[in-house]
Amino acid sequence: YPNRDLEYGTKVWDGRECIVIYGGKLKITLEKDGRVDRVTLSGQRQEYVILEPGIAKKVRVIEAPAFGVTVRWPSRPDLNRVL
């Protein structure tokens, strides 16, 4: 993510997802079954989050550039939904 204060659309991955951040900072809002959680991931500490299937995720960049690695399994493009 190259720019700060960007918000990306809400997405749902119908598989497992692991996000590891190596630089910058992200604020991620997670929602499933009416429960909402907010996490902040910092690249300085190489933080990560592992998501179970079906969690709605909205990402906001609060320190840019923000970069890392996302691993999704199973790896099938039809499992990603934009809300």
C-alpha positions, 0 to 999 in steps of 0.5 A: 500500500503506497499511500497513507489514509487509504481505505480499501473496500470490504472483502471476504475470503472464504478460506484461511488468510494470513497477513504478515506486515514488514513495513508501515502500519495497517488498521484492520476491521474484522467482522463475522456473525455480528462481532467486530474486532479492530487490530493494528499491525505494525511493520516495525514488529513484523506483526501478523494476523490469521483469519478464519474463513468468512471474515469480512475485512476492511484495511486502512493504511495509517503509516505508508508505505505499508507492505508485507505478505498475504497467504491465502489457502486454498488458493482459488480466485472464486473464494474472494468476495468484495462487499 
